[in-house]
C-alpha cells in the first residue's frame, strides 16, 4: 500500500541521513568541522556502526533476499556516494572536512556489501566496520593531538610531524593507508571482501567504480603523508602523547594491523553472528 511505501521511504531517508548517503550528506562536512574532535570521531565511527547494525537487522526481518528490485537503484546510489565523497575530498584543506568526505565515500563502499544480497557481502560489511573503527579512531587520536598541541586543523598543520613525533606520524600514515585499502592494513582485507561480494552478485561494474575511487582517494591521503614526511615543520611544537595516552593509540594501531594480516578469528566470529540472524543470508 501507499502507506507502507511512504513509511519505507521515510525510514530509508532517515538511514541515509544518519549515514551521510548522497544526497543526504550535506550536513556532514560542517558538523565534522565544527564539532569538538572527540565528538567528530564518535559521529564518524560509533554512530555509523549503530545505524549499519540497525539496517542489517531490519533487512533480516524484512526479507533480505526479496530486495532484488532495489539492487540496481541502491547500486547507483552507492556509486554516486563514493564518487562524490572521493572527488569532493580532493580539494579540502581542513583535515576534519577531508575526513567528512572520506567518511561519505566509505559509506558508499559499505553499501556495496549490503546490496550484494549474499552472506559474504554482509559479513564483509561488518568486518569493514570493525577495521574502519580501529582505523578512524587511530587517525582521530592524532588529529586530536595536533589540535590540542597546535590549535591547528589544517592539513598544513601536519607538516614535519615525522621529525616532531615519529610515532604519531607512523600511526597517521598507517591509518591513511588503511583507509585507502593498501596491504597490510585492515582496509585492504575488508575492501577486497566487499568488492568480491559485488562480483559474486554480478555487480562487476560497481566493483570497478569502487576500485577507481579507492585509487583516487590515495591522492588526498598522500597529501597528508607528504606534509608529515617531506615538508619541513611550520610549527616547532612536539606532539608526543604521554605513556598512558599512547597505550590506546598503540592498541588501535595493533588492531588495525591484526585485521589486515590475520582477520580469520574475527571473520569466524562475524560469521557466527550473522548466522544467528536466520536463513535470510543463506
Helices and strands as residue ranges (DSSP letters): H 2-19, H 26-34, H 37-42, I 43-47, H 48-62, G 64-67, H 68-89, H 95-114, H 119-150, G 155-158, H 161-164, H 166-180, H 186-200, H 204-229, H 243-261, H 264-275, G 279-281
